[in-house]
Every structure is written in C-alpha cells, then in structure tokens.
Amino acid sequence: MYQPNVFDTDRLKERAAQLAGQIHRNKIGQLSDDHLKPLRLQNGLYIQRYAPMLRIAIAYGMLNSAQLRTLAQVARQYDRGYGHLTTRQNMQLNWISLDDTPKALADLAEVGIHGIQSSGNCLRNITSDALAGIAPDEILDPRPYAELMRQWSTFHPELCFLPRKFKVALTGTPEDRALVQLHDMAFEVVRAEPEAVFRVRVGGGMGRTPILAPVLREELEWKHLLTYTHAVMRVYNELGRRDNLTKARIKILVRAVGIDTFRELVEAEWARLRDGIHQLTQSELDRVKATFVEPDWTKGAALLDVAGQFNGPDKSSWDHWLKRNRLPHRRAGYAAILIPLKHHTRAPGDVTSDEMDAIAGLADRFSQGFIRVSHTQDFVLPAVLEKDLPELYVALKKLNLHHALGGLLGSMVSCPGGDFCALANARSIPVAEDIARRYQSIDAQENIGPLDLRISGCMNSCGHHHTGHIGILGVDKDGAAFYQVLLGGHSGHGSPAALGSIIGKAFAEDEIGDAIEEILDTYLELREPGENFKSCVARLGKQPFANAADLIRKKVKQSSEATSETSELAS
C-alpha cells in the first residue's frame, strides 16, 4: 500500500487549518452558509439530520494499523466512540461537531488520511477490489494505477466543481468485486503484457435511474489513464446538466446523447490531450510503485490440512469460520481473513473505537500491520499465515468478531438511513437488525445458502439495493416510511452485474421483515437440490416470491379488520 510522505502530511495539515479558518469566518458572519457548503463538502463534511457527519476517504480500501488506531482515537475523542464503514471504502463519523472537524482532520493528517473529495461535486475517493494484489485470478495489481489517479485528481481545478459527484473504480480481475459497472467511470484490466491495457466504462450508477455502465473504449494503454479521464471530464464539464440536480450525473448525459456520440466527443477532446504533460511514463509508474510497502511474502509455508489445525469443543464453529471468512489468496501459505462488522446487535458496518484498536493489534500480530476495507462494510486482514489461523480465530472470538457470515444473509449491507441521514425516506438500521434477529443461527443461514441482501433508506442507493439478490428500498408515502422489495440483482461476482426490479407494492415498516421471511420460506420450499437463491429466482421468475410476500399484506389487513370488528362488538 502507498506510504504517505512528509509532503502529503504537510498538505493535509494545511487543508485542515484552511477548513478551521473557513468555519471560523462562517461563525462570525464573514462567510455565508452557501459559500461554506462546497468548501466543507470537499473536506468530507456534511450536515446530517441530527449532527454533522465527516466522511473519511480510505484510498482504494487500504489501511495500516497506525491509521486504524488514529481512526479509533479520532472517533473516541471527537465523536461517540465508533465509526461506520460505507459501501465505497470510506469511514463516516456521524456525531462530530463542526468545530471539532478540523482538529480531527489534523490528527488524521499525521498518518496520511483525510476527507478530501470524499463528497461534493468532484472526482470522489477512488475505489478498487478489497483483494487487489492478493486475488488468485488477478491479471494485474490495479493499486499503483489507482494511486496515480488519486494523486493527479486531488485538488485538480477542473475536477472540483463538476455538474455532480463523480465516482471512479479500478479492478485487475475478471471477477468484478469493485462494482465497476455501477460507477461513473471505471477501468478493468484487459491484459498485463507487454504493457497494461484497460477497458473503460462510463455512465454507470444507481440512484433514481440505475444504469450499468456501457463500454466507452475496449482498450486503453495505461499511459493514457489520466489524459483519457481528463477528456471525459472536459466533455462532462461542458455538457453535463447544472440546472437540474436529478439529471446532472454523467449517466444521464451518456444516455441522452448516446454512447456512440459521447465516444466521438471524448475522442475528439482526447486528441488534444493524449500527448500532453499528463501522459504517464514508466518512470512515474516506478516512482509510485517505489512508495508502496507490501507484506513480506517469503514467510509463507503452505499447509496441506488447514482445517485440521484446530481441535476442541469449538470445532464446528471453527469449520464454519474457515469456510466463510477465509478468502482466496494467491500467495502460498497465506490467507485473507474477513472480519464481518455484522451482528444482530449492531448496525451493519459500525465498529467501535475499542474494536478498531483491537483489530489494529491483530493486524500487527497476524497480518504485518496491513488491513483492507471491503465494499460489504467489513475489514479484511490480507496477509495472515495459514499456521496462525487457529490463534487468530480464538482472538477474534474473544472480541465477538468471529461470526462466519461471509456470503450469507447475516453479511447484509445497509446504509445508515433515517437514523442519521437527512436525505433518507426511511430507517434502514432497524430493518437490518430485525432480519438479522430472525436468522441469528448460522445453521439457518447455511441452509439458505449464499445470499446478498442490501438495504437503502432512499433513492441515493448508498446501500446498493439494486445489486442485492434481495434489495430493500425505503420510500416515503404521505409522510410514512414504506419499503419496496427488489429481486434479481447481482453485484458482478462470477458473472456480469444485474439490476434488481421491484416486485410489487411497498410494505409498511411493521411488514417488511415478515415479507422477507415469506420470500425466503418460498425459496426453501421451491428450490431444487443444490440451487441457491439467485439461481432459483432466475429459474422461476419473480412472481412466486412476489405472491408470497403479498400474503403479508393480506394477513395484516385481515388482522386489522378482525381487530376493528372486535372493537365494534365491545362498544
């Protein structure tokens, strides 16, 4: 991962001091709220429903133990002692004060992390695969290229006041674990030799108009990553809507003019930029690679029987953990271990300061200080020796972070929803907790099998509900919270991504948990041997599940009518 230097930390400290001055001038009436807004947003500072929220960028999901300890300290000192991991590899502090934000950013600057361009109408925090550099199927490690783009785009004047926010992802594997089809712009490695070549996508996204990004260019040499991105940005800056917030994203522009016309416009602009000063050179790539520090992979010695390394009364739980939380790894003798931040007693993605400190300690002890943040709101230890897995499991169990949830219903994704976000139509966290309580048993989850459930509290889709095998979307109906159910979504693991579709009328807050349970009961009843939920829905279509969920409405209506009739008789 990239190691920040003195130049980086000095610039971040300057930016924190700048924000402190801007907030002070706002408080004494020298800077209006409207003028402060774009400045605070580009430092990651929102004004939420009950308090300000600071979004901290974790560049392409990479952390070290010192950075995680600083996040823990900042959350403890300036917030309420916990942070929330998002679906875009960021951390959010939901209760920080306006005055404390520059102090928190100054502390974070010491270890090279920040909130710059994690919000606002700019090129946002660049994301990648949480298994980048260690995935067995990887063609090319995308992280040095992501770092080149991060350095180029940060503070770039043409990328700071775009028509709307702009999200970029890079991946180096055929399997899409970075959700590249759902980004404004994305780069997929096509081949590594003799030189790296990327496929470019543009115009993807979720929100009110979910679209899978079409291919803009089938092959782009790595040296043109910045110039080609610059060309896309210039076309978007010139033609993107600024008069209508809901039509300002690049996906709307691409759909309006058509991908072929958009491609022509970009190619024309690129012809003026491609041979300019931002064309990348091998020396520049080598410079960035030289700043990366990686685990010492020479310590690994592959074990023939990893599962057999653990014996005792907890063997069944160990077996589940090894099956679900051990991720693929390309290095012999090493494992990547998922640490799910999911449980029926916590909001998905929430992690306390004490837990962050403990995980940082485990990273030092078992993963050479390296940590990753996943798109599923979890941590990953990327460099664990196979021989240390039993000891790590015992340590995680003591922290209650050992739950074997990877790929199962219990690993559901959820945004903070109406409990925090001023944009939300409905609460997400209580829905997630209710469903998690219904399926606490690992055996029950294993019986259901692989299932991706995602919850968003509004159309902004921060919970990525469109890509869940089951998606839940909070909507407002005459001031009351209701929930639409989507089926058929897929985030791209193992096959191209797909967008789910709504299966019927929305459910009330006291109905949605029962509706999900009816859908899953129907799946268990109708599935063929060995068939997972995704395949069952593809085979049968959505109607049997829609019919099952609709029974909940009928039961509630009948119960309400019976209660009303009883009340009339009593009176």
N, C-alpha and C positions, 0 to 999 in steps of 0.2 A: 504494500500500500504506500501511497505518497506520504513523504515525511515533510511537514511544513518547516520552512527555514525562517531566519530572522526577518527577512524581507516580508514574508507572509504575515508573521505575527505583528510586526510593526504596522503594516497597513490595516490589519483588523483592529488593532488598538486605536488607531486614528479614526477609523469608521465608528467605533463605539463612542469615542469622545465627540465626534461630529453629531451623532444622534442625541447625546446628552445636551449639547448646545441647542439643537433644534427643539427638543422637548421643553427646555427652559424658556426659549423665546416664545413658544406657544403658550406657556403658562402665564407669562407676563404680557401677553397680548400683542407681541411683535410678529407672530406667525400664526395665521389662521388655521383652523382645523382642516380646511380644504387643502391648504398648501402643505400642511404637515402630513396628510394622509399618504401621498405617494412616497414620501421620504421614509416614513415608518414602515410602510408595506415592503419596501425594498430592503429593509433590515429584518423582515420576518415578523413584524409586529402588527397584529390585528386587534381590533376592539370587538370582543365577542359579546355573548348575551349577558354575562354577569361580570366579566373582568377581561382585561387584555389577555391575549394569547401570543406567545413567542414561538415561532416555528424555527427550529434549528436544522440547518442543512447537514446531512451526513453524505458527503460526496460519494456517489455510486455505492453506497451502503458499507463503506469501510471505516472501522474504528480500531483504536488500540486501547489497552487497558487504562492508560493515563487519561485519555479522552473520556472514557466512560466514567471514571472516577470524578472527573471535573463536571460532567453532566449530573452526576449524583449530588455533588456538592452544591451546584447551582440550583437544582430542584429543591434541595433541602433548605438552602439559605434564602432563596428569593421566591419560592413557590410553596406548595403544600407537601413537599417530600415525595413527589412522584412525577414521572413523565409519561407521555403517550406516544408510542411508535405509530407512524402512519403507513399507508399503503405505497408511499413514494419514498421510503427510506429516509424519512425525517423524524425528528422528535419534537413534540409540542409540549409546552408548559402552559397550562390552562388558567392559572390563577396569579400570574406575575403582575406587579404594578407597573404603571407607566414609568415612574421614576427609577425603579429597580432594573429596568430592562438594559440600559447602557452599562450598569455595573455587572450584570450577568454576562453581557456580550464581551466586556473587558476581561472577565475571568476566563471565558471560553476562548478568547483570542490567544491566551497564553499557551494553549495546546493546539491552536490552528483550526478551530471550528467556529462557526458563525451562523448568522441568519440571513446573510446577504443573498438577495434574489431568490429567497425561498417563498416569496409571494410577490404580488404586484404584476403589472403588465410587462413582463420581461421574460428573458430566457431563464427558466427555473432551474433548480437543482437537478443536475444530470444523474440519471439512474442507470443501473445495469443489473445483471444477474448476480444474486447473492452468492452463487457458486463460481463466479468468474475466477479463472486462474487455477481452479481445482476440479472442475467438472470433467468427467471422463470423455464426454462427447465434444469437448471444446475444440474448435478449429484454430482459434486464435484468442489470446487473452485481450479483452477489449479495454481493460482499465487504463493503460497508458494513453490510449486514444481519447478516452473519456476525460482524462486529466488534461490533455492538450486542449480539448474543447472547453473545459472548465476555466482554465487559465485565460484563454482567449476571450471568452464570453463575459467574464466577470468585469463589471464596470464599463463594458463596451457601450459607447454612447448610442449607437444605432439599435441596441438590443434592450435598452432600459425603458423605453416608452412605446412599446408595441401596441397595436389595437387591443390586444387581450393577452392573457398569460400564454406561455409557450413552453411545452414540455418535451424534453428530448431523452431518448434512451438508446443504449448501445448493447448489443449482445454478440457473443462469439460462438454460439452453439446453434445446431439445427433446431433443438427444442427451445421454445420461447418461454423462458422463465422471467423475462423482463417486461412482458406485456407490450412488445414493440408495436403491435398492430393498433394499439389504443393510445398512441402518443401523437402529438402534433407533428413530430419528425422523429424518425428512428433509423438506425444503421444496423444492418445484420451482416456479419462476416460471411462472405461467399467462399473465399479461399485465402490461404495464408502465403502460398508460394507461387511464383518467385517473390511477389510483393503482396501485401494485404489489399484485398478488394472488398468493398462493402456494397450491399443492396440498400437503396434509400427508399424509405416510405415517408409519406406526408399526408396530413389531413385526417388522422385518426383521433378518436376521443370518445368520451362517454357523455355525461350530462343530458340535457334535454333532447339532443339529437345524436344518439350513439352511432358511430361510423367506424368501420375497420379501415385502417389506412391503406390506400392503394399504393402500388409501387410507382415511384417517381422516376427512378433510374435503376436499371438492373445491375449495373456495375459502375463503381466509383473507386478510383485508386485512392489509397489512404492519404496521399499527399494533398488531395483536394478536399479533405473533410471540412476545413474551415472556409475555403473560398466558395464551395458549393452551398454550405449552410448560410453564408453571407448573402449569396444570391437569392436564396429562398426568403431570407429575412427582408431583403430590399423589396422584393415583389409583394410580400405580405404587408410591409410598412406602407407601401404606396397604395395598394388596392383594398386592404382589409377595412371592414366597416368600423367606423368610430362613432357612428350616430345611434347605434343600437347594440346594447350590451349582449343580448342573446344571439346576435348574428355576427359577432366580432371575431370569433375563433377562426383559425385558418381552415378548419374542416368545412366551414360554411362557404368560404371563398373558393376552395377547390371544387366543392360540389356545384357552386354557382357557375363557374367558368368552364368546368370540366377538366379532368386530369390531363388531357392532351394539350389543351390551351395553356393550362398552368405550366406544364412542362416546357412548352415553347417560350413562355415568358421567362422562366428560370434560366433556360439555356442561353437566351439572349443576354441576360444580365451576367451570367457566369462567364460568357465570352470576354467580358470586360474585366473580370476579376481573377480568372483562373491562373494567370501567370504573374500575379502581383505579389506583394510582400508577404501575404498571408498563406502562400503556398508552403506547405510543410516540407522540411528537409530531413534527411536521415540524422543529421547532427542534432536537430531539435528533438526528434523522437528519442535519440540516445540520451540527450540531456534529461528528459523526463524519466526515462527508464532508470537512469542512474540515481534518481531521487527516491526510488521505490525500495522499501525494505520488505523482504519476504521471510517466511519461516525457514529454518534450516531443515530441508527435507532429507538430509542424509541420515537422520536418526531413526528412520522407519525400518521396521523388520516385520514383514507380513506374517500374520498368524493364520494357521490352517483352520482353527476352530475358535473363532472369537466368542461365539455363544457359550461354549463350554468353559470359558474362563471364570464364569460366575456360578457358584453353588450356594444353596441355602434355602431357607423358607420363602425368600422373596424371588425365587427363580422365575415364576410365572410373570411377575411384573417386569423383571429384567428382560425377559424374552420379548414382551410387548414393546418395551422401550427401545430395544435394539432394532426391532423390526420397523418401527415407525419414526424414530427420531435420529437414526443413523442415515446420513445422506450419502449419495455416491461420491467417490473420491478417486482422482487419477493417480495419486501417489501411493505406492506400495507401503503398507504398514501404517497408513493414516486413515482417519475417519473425520468427516464433518458431522457435528452434532447439533441438531436443532434444539433450542431451548424455548418451548412454547410459552408465550405470555398469555395463556388462555386457561380459564378455570371458571366454574360456575359461581365462584365468589369474587371475580374481578371482571372489569370491563376489558374486552379484547384489546391487547396492545399496551395496557397500563403496566408500568413497572416502578416499584418504589426505589427511593434512593438507597435504602439498605440492600435491596436486591441488586441494584446496579453495582454497588461496592462489592458485593459477594461474587457477582458474575465476573467483574474485573479481576478479582482474586483467582477465580477458577481459570480465567484466560491466561493469567501469568503462570499458573501451576500446570495447566494441561495443554494450552494452545499457543505457547510462546508469546502471549500478550495480544494475539490477534482475535478480532471479533467482527462479525458481519451483521447487518440488519437486512431482513428479508422483506419482500413485498407482502407477506402474510402477517406482518406486525410481530415478528419474533426475532430473537437473536440466534446466531449460528456461531459455534466455535469451529474454525476451519482447519485446525492443524492438531488434532488430538491423536496421539499414538494409540494404536489398537490395544496394546498391552495395558494402557491406562484406563480403558473404558469402564471396567468394573469399579474402580476407585472414583471416577467421575460420576458414575451413576449414583453411588452411595452419597456423594457430596451434594448432588442435585436433589436427591430425595430429602435430605435434611432441610433443604431450602423450599421444599414443596414445588420444585420446578422440574420434576421428573416425569410429568404426565405424558403418556405415549399417545400423542394426538396427531402426529404428522399425517396429513392427508385425510383425516377423519372429520366427522361432524364437529367434534369439540374444538377443532382448529379454525372455527369460523372467523371471518373478517368483519369488522364493524367500524364505522366512523363514530365520533363522539356524539353526534346527533343533537337533539334539542336540549340535552342537559348542559351543553356548553355553547354550541354554535348558533349565532344569531340568524343564520340563513336557513336552519333546519325547519322542516314542517312537522317533524315527529321525533320522538325519542328512539334512539337505536339501542342504547345500552340495556334497558330493561328487557327488550325483546331478546337480545343475545343471552342475557342471564337466564331468562325463562326457558329458552330452548336448551341451554346448557344444563340446567337443573333436571330437565326431563330425560336427558341422555347422559347422566353422570357416569354410568357404568361403561368401562372400557369394553366389556363383552358385548353390550348393546351396540356400541359404536362399531366394533369389529363385525358384528352381524350385519349392520347396514353396509359396511364396506366403504370404499373411497367416496367421499362426498365433499364438495366445495360449496359452502353456504356463505353468502355475503349480504351485508345489510347496510343501506344508506338511509340517512334521515331526510334527504331531499334530492332533487334532480341533479345537484352538482356531482353526485356519484362518487364521493370520497371513499365509500365502502366497496366500490367496484361491483355493484349489484348486477350489472348487465352481464358480467362474466362468470357468475356463480352457476353451478349446476342448479341450485335454488337461489334466486335473488329476492330480496325483500326491499321495497322502496317505500319510505314514509311520504305520505301526501296529506294535504290539508283539505278538509271538506267542511266548509262553513264554520271554521274555527276549531274543528275537532281533528285529532290525528287518526288517520287510517293508513293501511298498509297494502300495497299491491304485491302480488307474488309473480315472479318470472321463472320460467323453466327453459332449459335448453342452452344456457350459456356455458362457455368454456374459455378458460384463460390462455390456452395455447399449449399446455403440457401434453406432448405426444402427438398433437395434430394442430392444424390451424385454429386460431381463436374463433369463437362464435358468440353472437349476442343473444341473450335470452329474450323471450317475449312474454308479455303479461297474459295470464291465463283466465282472467275474469274480473269481476268487481272487487274493489278493495275491501279489506277486512278491518273491523274495529280493533282497538288496542287489546281488548279482552278476548278477541277471537283469533288473532294471528298465530299464537302458539299452538292452539288446537288445530288450526288449518295445516300447519307444517307437520304436525303429528299424523294427521289423516293422510297427507300426501306420502309420508314415509311408510305408514302402515299399508297403504295401497301398493307401494313398490315392493314391500316384503311379501305381499300376497301374490303379486303378479309376475315377479321376476323369474327368469329361467335359471337353472343351476349355473353358478359362477358369474351371473350377469350383474354388473354394477349399475348404480342409479342412472348415470349418464347414458349408458347403452340401452337401458330399459326404456327411458323416455324417448330415445331415438327410434326404438323399435315400435312402441305402442302409440307414440304421439302424446300430446299434452292433455287430450280430453279426459282420459280416465282419471288423471290426477286433479284436473280442474273440477270434475264431478265430485270427487271425494272431498276436496276442500270446501266445495259449496254446501256439503251436508252440514258443516258447522253453522253456516248462516241459518239454515232451516231449523236446526236444533235450538239455536238461540231464539229464533222467532217463536217457535213452539213453546219454549220455556217462558218467554215473556208474555205470550198470550195466556198461558196457564196461570201465571202469577197474577195477571190482570183480572182473570175470571175469578180466582180465589178471593181477591181483594173486594170485588163487587159483591160476591156472596156474603162475605164477612160484614160488609156495610149494610 
